[in-house]
Amino acid sequence: MKILITGATSGIGKQLAMDYVAAGHRVIGCGRNQQALAELASMGIESLGFDAGDYEQVLASLGNLEDLDLAILNAGTCEYVNHPRQFDGKMLERVMQTNVIGVGYCLEALLPRMERGSRVALMGSIASALPLPRAEAYGASKAAIEYLAKTLALDLRPHGIGVSLIRPGFVRTPLTDKNDFAMPMRVEVSEASRIIRRELAKGVEEIHFPKGFTRLLKLLGSLPDRAWQQIALKGLKR
Ligand SMILES: NC(=O)c1ccc[n+]([C@@H]2O[C@H](COP(=O)([O-])OP(=O)(O)OC[C@H]3O[C@@H](n4cnc5c(N)ncnc54)[C@H](OP(=O)(O)O)[C@@H]3O)[C@@H](O)[C@H]2O)c1
């Protein structure tokens, strides 16, 4: 397969790129960090450097790619709200620009040349299953990705292009290493890659893991808002 992965210079994307190339696939890995891109190249991963939030850079980098079997749009960032009454609108803009608008730019560049039988995977998060404290920006960006993926799945089906939404719980990566709160059932990045690759190969439309954690969050998210708010506020007081 010919596979494109954005956010391949670190964390989940890097592990996916290494595992796919080890399995004999042709992998194009994307990111901004030049040193990390050079490291990918040394492992046999073709590297493309661009800022996913920059329209011109995305179109110039991805606009001519042919014969892709799989595009994993994984690049993302996470910032939390520290002072809700001093809401940082620019922080919301930064998170949305990379996590949502950047995905739109990649889709614009890639979809016209993707053939029947190919697949696009969007990196969401189980955070969009329910409102989590301080996750106003990150959670909103992943809720947008969830809607985008589910709508695209409908609209691209007649064109023979599959769409998967990936919704991890916590995975140990530089992104979560910064967190200052408990991360129940956090999985290693190798396990995340194994599950994502297995489920993408089966054409699963919603990939979520670890199941014990993601099912619990989905269940809590289905409760009336007041019930979940009480649980969340009690947790905050602790
Ligand atoms: N780790 C988790 O627990 C978890 C859970 C749910 C969802 N996710 C999602 O999984 C994805 C990967 O997360 P991760 O944990 O692997 O994080 P990570 O280790 O911080 O990696 C993030 C990747 O995204 C790239 N990236 C960020 N901003 C970019 C930009 N403006 N343009 C191009 N590339 C950009 C980074 O590359 P450069 O620095 O080279 O630009 C890097 O390769 C994210 O979408 C995240 O929201 C992660």
PDBQT file of the ligand as one rigid body, heavy atoms in Angstrom, charges set to zero:
ROOT
HETATM    1  N1  LIG A 301      -1.706  10.772  22.801  1.00  0.00    +0.000 N 
HETATM    2  C1  LIG A 301      -2.988  10.633  23.119  1.00  0.00    +0.000 C 
HETATM    3  O1  LIG A 301      -3.349  10.206  24.238  1.00  0.00    +0.000 OA
HETATM    4  C2  LIG A 301      -4.053  10.991  22.123  1.00  0.00    +0.000 A 
HETATM    5  C3  LIG A 301      -5.374  10.643  22.431  1.00  0.00    +0.000 A 
HETATM    6  C4  LIG A 301      -6.376  10.951  21.528  1.00  0.00    +0.000 A 
HETATM    7  C5  LIG A 301      -6.055  11.566  20.333  1.00  0.00    +0.000 A 
HETATM    8  N2  LIG A 301      -4.762  11.892  20.062  1.00  0.00    +0.000 N 
HETATM    9  C6  LIG A 301      -4.491  12.565  18.794  1.00  0.00    +0.000 C 
HETATM   10  O2  LIG A 301      -3.499  11.831  18.081  1.00  0.00    +0.000 OA
HETATM   11  C7  LIG A 301      -2.774  12.741  17.250  1.00  0.00    +0.000 C 
HETATM   12  C8  LIG A 301      -1.286  12.541  17.490  1.00  0.00    +0.000 C 
HETATM   13  O3  LIG A 301      -1.025  12.827  18.843  1.00  0.00    +0.000 OA
HETATM   14  P1  LIG A 301       0.290  12.360  19.590  1.00  0.00    +0.000 P 
HETATM   15  O4  LIG A 301      -0.127  12.033  20.966  1.00  0.00    +0.000 OA
HETATM   16  O5  LIG A 301       1.027  11.371  18.781  1.00  0.00    +0.000 OA
HETATM   17  O6  LIG A 301       1.071  13.757  19.677  1.00  0.00    +0.000 OA
HETATM   18  P2  LIG A 301       2.579  14.197  19.413  1.00  0.00    +0.000 P 
HETATM   19  O7  LIG A 301       3.529  13.152  19.829  1.00  0.00    +0.000 OA
HETATM   20  O8  LIG A 301       2.683  15.554  20.019  1.00  0.00    +0.000 OA
HETATM   21  O9  LIG A 301       2.634  14.329  17.809  1.00  0.00    +0.000 OA
HETATM   22  C9  LIG A 301       1.929  15.329  17.146  1.00  0.00    +0.000 C 
HETATM   23  C10 LIG A 301       2.303  15.284  15.681  1.00  0.00    +0.000 C 
HETATM   24  O10 LIG A 301       1.514  16.280  14.987  1.00  0.00    +0.000 OA
HETATM   25  C11 LIG A 301       2.388  17.092  14.225  1.00  0.00    +0.000 C 
HETATM   26  N3  LIG A 301       1.878  18.459  14.161  1.00  0.00    +0.000 N 
HETATM   27  C12 LIG A 301       1.407  19.222  15.169  1.00  0.00    +0.000 A 
HETATM   28  N4  LIG A 301       1.076  20.441  14.710  1.00  0.00    +0.000 NA
HETATM   29  C13 LIG A 301       1.348  20.437  13.381  1.00  0.00    +0.000 A 
HETATM   30  C14 LIG A 301       1.239  21.405  12.354  1.00  0.00    +0.000 A 
HETATM   31  N5  LIG A 301       0.760  22.646  12.575  1.00  0.00    +0.000 N 
HETATM   32  N6  LIG A 301       1.612  21.055  11.097  1.00  0.00    +0.000 NA
HETATM   33  C15 LIG A 301       2.100  19.818  10.836  1.00  0.00    +0.000 A 
HETATM   34  N7  LIG A 301       2.223  18.873  11.764  1.00  0.00    +0.000 NA
HETATM   35  C16 LIG A 301       1.864  19.168  13.021  1.00  0.00    +0.000 A 
HETATM   36  C17 LIG A 301       3.730  17.040  14.953  1.00  0.00    +0.000 C 
HETATM   37  O11 LIG A 301       4.762  17.258  14.018  1.00  0.00    +0.000 OA
HETATM   38  P3  LIG A 301       5.810  18.507  14.032  1.00  0.00    +0.000 P 
HETATM   39  O12 LIG A 301       6.056  18.860  15.439  1.00  0.00    +0.000 OA
HETATM   40  O13 LIG A 301       6.990  17.955  13.273  1.00  0.00    +0.000 OA
HETATM   41  O14 LIG A 301       5.103  19.555  13.259  1.00  0.00    +0.000 OA
HETATM   42  C18 LIG A 301       3.754  15.600  15.439  1.00  0.00    +0.000 C 
HETATM   43  O15 LIG A 301       4.266  14.757  14.430  1.00  0.00    +0.000 OA
HETATM   44  C19 LIG A 301      -3.271  14.147  17.585  1.00  0.00    +0.000 C 
HETATM   45  O16 LIG A 301      -4.251  14.532  16.626  1.00  0.00    +0.000 OA
HETATM   46  C20 LIG A 301      -3.919  13.965  18.946  1.00  0.00    +0.000 C 
HETATM   47  O17 LIG A 301      -4.923  14.910  19.192  1.00  0.00    +0.000 OA
HETATM   48  C21 LIG A 301      -3.745  11.620  20.920  1.00  0.00    +0.000 A 
ENDROOT
TORSDOF 0
